[in-house]
Amino acid sequence: MKARKKLCKIIGNVNTNRKLLIWAVTLAIPIWGQAQTWSLQQCIDTALMYNKNLQIGKNNVSIGEQKQKEALSNLIPKVNVAADYKYFTDLPYQLMPLSTFNPDAPEGQFKEAQFGVPHNINASIQVSLSLYNPQLFGGIRTTKIATAITELQYKKTEEQVFFEILNLYYNAQILQHQLAFIDSNIINTTRLLDNMQMLYQQLMIKATDVSKIELQKVQLTTQREIVSNNIEQTLNLLKFSMGIAINQDLQTETDIQYKSIYGYSNVPTVDLQLTAMQNRLLVSELNTLKNSRLPSVSLYGSYGQTGFGYDKKPDDFLNFFPASFVGVQLSYPLFNGTVTHRKINQKKIEIQNNEFQTDLVTEQNKLLIENAQNRRTVTHHSIANTLLQIDLARTVYEQTLLQQKEGTANITDVLLADNSLRESQQSYLTAIVEYLKADLELKKLTGNISLKN
């Protein structure tokens, strides 16, 4: 608190020049006691570790990688073990030509006969391997592209978190500067009030003149409480975005970097990269649909044992016999009711829409970049102009105070000069806010906003 009063005393000094004002406003002053001061980079690094949205995004990337491995695992041979046991309470019947039992029997007559034994056991190992499957290979290609899309979506979440942290961090800094201005104005108003009360006691001014200054001091005190509360809320939102506890001590630096204008290299934004990757995904799905008309070839085989058993005495037995084979299977979709043809047409239209969307995003991005550049240039000039306005307003205020003491200016003139000073201070803070917003937007539009920068 002593440091803040010292700052306000410096700002309120009659001989304060522009350089001294800049130094005073950017001086790091603890507002919340002994709260730890965090740099912007520290806030960003903390968000990389603890922000919940980023953790969800990382898990989604891991899920995409597992899906890609799942698709690749379809190339590995599949092995199945099958076994069954059957006990026939009634053996199956089969009709046989009667001539089998009686060669003289006429043709067209049959005799029923039961075959087999009551106990049947089958056990086998079956192996299958896909040699060529267009849908399988298309799925592998598609999941690879889908994984890349998930990574881009995580990068977009990174940018959103970074953009949010920058906004909150800068807002907290601006509010701290605004609080410093309010404190300096409170000191000036307190001094003026002391002088006015002295003059009133000497019957040199009216009571209403004193009341006007008292009202102004109350208004400034109320404004200070509002700004202090806004700082606390902004810092709480910043902690939430970082993923740390709300009761964690945190204080932002007060030095705002805004004095240098430099350009950004124009790299493809994440949105453009996403539309391009989505186009690749759609093309891959289209090719998979077209290739689904091709035949599929697979290799398969089986080895097993078949057991036959009889449990009646004296001829009971249980004998096993091997059964194995290998083969190649060809599957060709001859006709499926034009379903594939309709799906191909749908996918072509989706690709066309994606290309339109890419062109739209590109043209819109160019327009927004130009507007952001112009707005940043204008607001940068406004910062310099508002600093000059603060110097002039402070000079007018101090001269008006002297004139008021000499009796050549009334209390209304003093209040007007003080109001002009406060308006110029607010204009200065507003110019910084607008510059930072334009600079952040330009970073985002040119693809230069990243948590890792």
C-alpha positions in Angstrom: 0.0 0.0 0.0 2.9 2.3 0.7 4.3 1.6 -2.8 0.9 2.6 -4.3 0.7 5.8 -2.4 4.2 6.6 -3.5 3.1 6.0 -7.1 0.1 8.2 -6.8 2.2 10.9 -5.3 4.6 10.7 -8.3 1.7 10.8 -10.7 0.1 13.7 -9.0 3.2 15.8 -9.0 2.9 19.1 -10.9 6.2 18.6 -12.8 5.3 15.0 -14.0 6.4 14.6 -17.6 5.5 12.0 -20.1 8.4 9.7 -19.4 7.7 9.8 -15.7 4.0 9.0 -16.3 4.9 5.9 -18.5 7.3 4.7 -15.8 4.8 5.2 -13.0 1.9 3.4 -14.8 4.1 0.4 -15.8 5.6 0.1 -12.3 5.0 -3.3 -10.8 2.9 -2.8 -7.7 1.4 -5.7 -5.6 -2.3 -5.2 -5.3 -3.2 -8.3 -3.4 -0.7 -8.3 -0.6 2.1 -10.8 -1.1 0.6 -12.6 -4.1 3.1 -14.2 -6.4 3.8 -12.4 -9.7 3.3 -14.7 -12.7 4.7 -13.8 -16.2 2.6 -14.5 -19.2 4.9 -17.4 -20.2 4.4 -19.0 -16.8 0.7 -18.8 -17.2 0.9 -20.4 -20.6 3.2 -23.2 -19.4 0.9 -23.9 -16.5 -2.1 -24.1 -18.9 -0.3 -26.6 -21.0 0.0 -28.9 -18.0 -3.3 -28.4 -16.2 -6.0 -27.0 -18.6 -8.8 -29.5 -18.8 -9.7 -28.8 -22.4 -6.1 -29.4 -23.4 -6.0 -32.7 -21.4 -9.2 -33.8 -23.2 -7.6 -32.9 -26.5 -4.5 -34.9 -25.7 -6.7 -37.9 -24.9 -8.6 -37.5 -28.2 -5.3 -37.6 -30.0 -4.4 -40.8 -28.2 -7.8 -42.3 -29.1 -7.1 -41.4 -32.8 -3.7 -43.1 -32.6 -5.3 -46.3 -31.1 -7.9 -46.3 -33.9 -5.2 -46.1 -36.5 -3.4 -49.1 -34.9 -6.7 -50.9 -34.7 -7.1 -50.5 -38.5 -3.6 -51.8 -39.1 -4.2 -54.8 -36.9 -6.7 -56.1 -39.5 -3.6 -57.0 -41.6 -2.5 -59.5 -39.0 -3.8 -63.1 -39.5 -6.8 -64.0 -37.4 -6.8 -67.2 -35.4 -9.9 -68.8 -33.9 -10.4 -71.9 -31.9 -13.7 -73.7 -32.2 -14.9 -76.8 -30.3 -18.3 -78.5 -29.8 -19.8 -81.7 -28.4 -23.0 -83.2 -29.5 -24.9 -86.2 -28.0 -27.6 -87.4 -30.4 -30.6 -88.8 -28.4 -32.0 -89.7 -31.9 -29.5 -90.2 -34.7 -30.3 -88.3 -37.9 -32.1 -90.2 -40.6 -31.2 -90.3 -44.3 -33.2 -91.7 -47.2 -31.3 -94.1 -49.4 -32.4 -95.8 -52.6 -34.0 -99.2 -51.9 -31.7 -100.7 -54.5 -28.8 -100.2 -52.1 -30.2 -103.0 -49.9 -32.0 -104.9 -52.7 -30.6 -104.8 -56.2 -33.9 -106.0 -57.6 -35.9 -103.2 -56.0 -37.6 -100.9 -58.5 -36.2 -97.4 -59.1 -37.7 -94.5 -57.2 -38.2 -96.3 -53.9 -36.2 -95.4 -50.8 -35.5 -96.8 -47.4 -34.8 -94.7 -44.3 -31.6 -95.3 -42.4 -29.8 -93.9 -39.3 -26.1 -93.0 -39.6 -23.5 -92.1 -37.0 -22.9 -92.6 -33.4 -24.4 -90.8 -30.4 -21.2 -89.0 -29.3 -19.7 -86.4 -31.7 -16.8 -84.1 -30.8 -15.3 -81.5 -33.0 -12.2 -79.3 -32.3 -10.4 -77.1 -34.8 -8.0 -74.1 -35.2 -9.0 -71.7 -38.0 -6.7 -69.2 -39.6 -7.7 -66.4 -42.0 -5.5 -63.7 -43.7 -6.8 -61.0 -46.0 -4.6 -60.8 -49.1 -6.4 -57.9 -50.7 -9.4 -56.0 -49.3 -10.0 -52.5 -50.8 -12.2 -51.5 -48.0 -9.7 -52.6 -45.4 -6.8 -50.6 -47.0 -9.2 -47.6 -47.5 -10.0 -47.7 -43.8 -6.4 -47.7 -42.9 -5.8 -44.7 -45.0 -8.9 -42.9 -43.7 -8.0 -43.5 -40.0 -4.5 -42.1 -40.6 -6.0 -38.9 -42.0 -8.6 -38.8 -39.2 -5.7 -38.9 -36.7 -4.1 -35.9 -38.3 -7.4 -34.1 -38.1 -7.6 -34.8 -34.4 -4.1 -33.4 -33.9 -5.1 -30.2 -35.7 -8.2 -30.0 -33.5 -5.9 -30.2 -30.5 -3.8 -27.4 -32.0 -6.9 -25.3 -32.4 -7.9 -25.9 -28.8 -4.3 -24.8 -27.9 -4.8 -21.6 -29.8 -8.2 -20.9 -28.2 -6.7 -21.4 -24.7 -3.7 -19.2 -25.5 -6.0 -16.5 -26.9 -8.2 -16.7 -23.8 -5.2 -16.5 -21.5 -3.7 -13.5 -23.4 -7.0 -11.7 -23.2 -7.4 -12.3 -19.5 -3.8 -11.5 -18.7 -3.9 -8.2 -20.6 -7.3 -7.3 -19.1 -5.8 -7.8 -15.6 -2.9 -5.5 -16.5 -5.1 -2.8 -17.9 -7.3 -2.9 -14.8 -4.2 -2.5 -12.6 -3.2 0.6 -14.6 -6.7 1.9 -14.3 -6.6 1.4 -10.5 -3.3 3.3 -10.4 -4.9 6.2 -12.3 -7.9 6.2 -9.9 -5.6 6.2 -6.8 -3.7 9.2 -8.2 -7.0 11.0 -8.8 -8.1 10.2 -5.3 -5.0 11.8 -3.9 -5.5 14.9 -6.1 -9.1 15.1 -5.0 -8.2 14.6 -1.4 -5.7 17.5 -1.6 -8.3 19.7 -3.3 -10.9 18.8 -0.7 -8.5 19.8 2.1 -7.9 23.1 0.5 -11.6 23.7 -0.2 -12.5 22.9 3.4 -9.9 25.4 4.6 -11.3 28.0 2.3 -14.9 27.3 3.5 -13.8 27.7 7.1 -12.5 31.1 6.1 -15.9 31.9 4.5 -14.2 32.3 1.1 -16.4 29.7 -0.7 -19.8 28.2 -0.4 -20.7 24.8 1.2 -21.9 23.6 -2.2 -18.4 23.9 -3.6 -17.1 21.6 -0.9 -19.9 19.2 -1.5 -19.0 18.9 -5.2 -15.5 17.8 -4.3 -16.8 15.4 -1.7 -19.1 13.9 -4.2 -16.3 13.5 -6.7 -14.2 11.7 -4.0 -17.0 9.3 -3.2 -17.5 8.6 -6.9 -13.8 7.8 -7.3 -13.8 5.6 -4.2 -16.8 3.7 -5.6 -15.1 3.4 -8.9 -12.0 2.0 -7.2 -14.0 -0.7 -5.5 -15.6 -1.7 -8.8 -12.2 -1.9 -10.5 -10.7 -3.9 -7.6 -13.5 -6.4 -7.9 -13.1 -6.6 -11.7 -9.4 -7.4 -11.1 -10.3 -10.2 -8.7 -12.8 -11.7 -11.1 -10.4 -11.4 -14.1 -7.6 -13.2 -12.1 -10.1 -15.9 -11.1 -11.0 -16.5 -14.7 -7.3 -16.6 -15.6 -6.7 -19.2 -12.9 -9.6 -21.3 -14.2 -8.2 -21.1 -17.8 -4.8 -22.2 -16.4 -6.3 -25.1 -14.6 -5.1 -24.1 -11.1 -7.1 -23.6 -7.9 -9.1 -20.3 -7.5 -7.5 -19.7 -4.1 -4.0 -19.9 -5.6 -2.1 -16.6 -5.2 -1.5 -14.9 -8.6 -0.5 -11.5 -9.7 0.2 -10.4 -13.2 3.1 -8.2 -14.3 2.1 -4.6 -15.0 4.5 -3.9 -17.9 2.5 -4.3 -21.1 4.5 -4.8 -24.3 2.7 -2.7 -27.0 5.2 -0.1 -28.2 6.6 -2.0 -31.2 4.7 -2.7 -34.4 6.1 -5.5 -36.4 4.6 -7.8 -39.0 3.8 -11.5 -38.8 4.7 -14.1 -41.4 1.5 -15.3 -43.0 1.2 -19.1 -42.4 -1.8 -21.3 -43.0 -4.2 -21.0 -40.0 -5.4 -24.1 -38.3 -8.9 -23.6 -39.8 -7.4 -23.7 -43.3 -5.3 -26.7 -42.4 -8.4 -28.4 -41.1 -10.4 -27.8 -44.3 -7.5 -29.1 -46.4 -7.3 -32.2 -44.2 -11.0 -32.7 -44.3 -10.8 -32.6 -48.1 -8.2 -35.4 -48.0 -10.5 -37.4 -45.8 -13.4 -37.0 -48.2 -11.2 -37.9 -51.2 -10.0 -41.0 -49.3 -13.6 -42.0 -48.5 -14.6 -41.5 -52.1 -11.7 -43.7 -53.3 -12.7 -46.4 -50.8 -16.2 -46.4 -52.1 -15.0 -46.7 -55.7 -12.6 -49.6 -54.8 -15.3 -51.4 -52.9 -16.5 -52.6 -56.3 -13.2 -54.6 -56.6 -13.0 -58.2 -55.5 -11.6 -59.2 -52.1 -9.2 -62.1 -51.8 -8.3 -63.9 -48.5 -6.4 -66.9 -47.5 -7.9 -69.3 -44.9 -7.3 -72.7 -43.5 -8.4 -75.0 -40.7 -7.0 -78.0 -38.8 -9.1 -80.1 -36.4 -10.0 -83.4 -34.9 -13.4 -85.1 -35.2 -14.3 -87.6 -32.5 -16.9 -90.3 -32.8 -18.0 -92.3 -29.7 -20.3 -95.2 -28.7 -21.0 -96.0 -25.1 -22.9 -99.4 -25.3 -21.1 -102.5 -24.1 -19.3 -104.5 -25.3 -18.4 -102.4 -28.4 -17.9 -98.9 -26.7 -15.3 -96.7 -28.3 -14.1 -93.1 -28.8 -12.0 -92.5 -31.9 -10.6 -89.2 -33.3 -9.9 -88.5 -37.0 -8.0 -85.5 -38.4 -9.6 -82.9 -40.7 -7.7 -80.1 -42.3 -7.7 -77.8 -45.3 -6.3 -74.6 -46.8 -8.0 -72.4 -49.4 -8.3 -69.1 -51.1 -11.6 -67.2 -51.1 -12.6 -64.6 -53.7 -15.6 -62.3 -53.0 -16.9 -60.0 -55.7 -19.8 -57.6 -55.2 -21.8 -58.1 -58.4 -24.8 -55.8 -57.7 -26.0 -54.1 -54.5 -29.0 -52.1 -55.8 -27.0 -48.9 -56.8 -26.3 -48.1 -53.2 -22.6 -47.6 -53.8 -23.3 -45.4 -56.8 -25.5 -43.1 -54.7 -22.9 -42.9 -51.9 -20.2 -41.9 -54.4 -22.4 -39.1 -55.7 -23.0 -37.9 -52.2 -19.3 -37.9 -51.4 -18.6 -35.9 -54.6 -21.0 -33.2 -53.5 -19.4 -33.1 -50.0 -16.0 -32.6 -51.7 -17.3 -29.7 -53.8 -18.8 -28.1 -50.7 -15.5 -28.5 -48.9 -13.7 -26.7 -51.7 -16.2 -23.9 -51.6 -15.7 -23.6 -47.8 -11.9 -23.5 -48.3 -12.2 -20.6 -50.8 -14.6 -18.8 -48.5 -12.3 -19.1 -45.4 -9.3 -18.0 -47.5 -11.0 -14.8 -48.8 -12.5 -14.0 -45.5 -9.2 -14.4 -43.8 -7.5 -12.0 -46.2 -10.2 -9.4 -45.5 -9.9 -9.8 -41.7 -6.1 -9.6 -41.8 -6.2 -6.3 -43.7 -8.8 -4.8 -41.3 -6.8 -6.0 -38.2 -3.5 -4.5 -39.6 -5.2 -1.1 -40.2 -6.9 -1.2 -36.8 -3.6 -2.0 -35.1 -1.8 0.8 -36.8 -4.5 3.4 -35.9 -4.7 2.3 -32.3 -0.9 2.4 -32.0 -0.9 6.0 -33.0 -3.8 6.6 -30.6 -1.7 5.5 -27.7 0.9 8.1 -28.5 -1.7 10.8 -28.9 -3.5 9.9 -25.7 -0.3 10.1 -23.8 0.2 13.7 -25.1 -3.4 14.4 -24.1 -2.7 13.2 -20.5 0.3 15.6 -20.3 -1.8 18.5 -21.6 -4.8 17.7 -19.4 -2.5 17.4 -16.3 -0.9 20.7 -17.1 -4.3 22.3 -17.5 -5.5 20.8 -14.3 -2.5 22.0 -12.3 -2.8 25.5 -13.8 -6.5 25.6 -13.0 -5.7 24.7 -9.4 -3.3 27.6 -9.2 -5.8 30.0 -10.8 -8.4 28.7 -8.3 -6.1 29.5 -5.4 -5.5 33.0 -6.9 -9.3 33.5 -7.3 -9.2 33.7 -11.1 -11.0 30.3 -11.6 -13.9 28.8 -9.8 -14.6 25.3 -8.6 -16.5 24.4 -11.8 -13.3 25.1 -13.9 -11.4 22.8 -11.6 -13.9 20.0 -11.9 -14.0 20.4 -15.7 -10.2 20.2 -15.8 -10.2 17.1 -13.5 -12.8 15.5 -15.7 -10.7 16.1 -18.8 -7.7 14.5 -17.1 -9.7 11.4 -16.2 -11.1 11.2 -19.7 -7.7 11.4 -21.3 -6.5 8.6 -18.9 -9.4 6.4 -19.9 -8.8 7.1 -23.5 -5.2 6.0 -23.0 -6.2 2.7 -21.5 -8.9 2.2 -24.2 -6.3 2.7 -26.9 -4.0 0.1 -25.3 -6.9 -2.4 -25.1 -7.9 -1.8 -28.7 -4.3 -2.2 -29.8 -3.8 -5.5 -27.9 -7.1 -6.8 -29.3 -6.1 -6.0 -32.9 -2.6 -7.5 -32.4 -4.1 -10.7 -30.9 -6.6 -11.0 -33.8 -3.8 -10.4 -36.3 -1.7 -13.2 -34.7 -4.6 -15.6 -34.9 -5.5 -14.7 -38.5 -1.9 -15.1 -39.6 -1.4 -18.4 -37.8 1.2 -17.1 -35.4 -0.7 -17.7 -32.1 0.5 -20.7 -30.3 1.1 -21.9 -26.7 4.6 -23.0 -27.7 5.8 -19.6 -29.0 
